[in-house]
């Protein structure tokens, strides 16, 4: 199910200031700062983000970045 088809999705994403970065260009070249090990993994087309959230819980030393085209 795509997030853009859910009327509540924009509000939910806007409320998650702890894990949603609305201006990623601000972190260009600095993504490793979110990683304890220096390792960064990127998922493109993350949908609801279930996969990367579970991976982040399993491997907290790695920075997981999920990219979604638009909301």
Phi, psi and omega in degrees: 000129182276139182298326184293344179270358178257121183298337182274351188297315183298317179295319180296316180294319179296330181280346184267061180292347179283339184220000178250126179251115184275341178235077185296338179299335178299334183255015181305123180078003185237014185295333181295343178296341179272359185244133176285332183261352184087355181271134179233131176238141184240134173245125180257130184082055188281347180059236180280349176087009182303317182298307185289332175294315178296319179295321179295326176289323181286325184230074185293345180279349181256140175272121177254126179243124179253132182243127175238139185304308180195168177245000000 
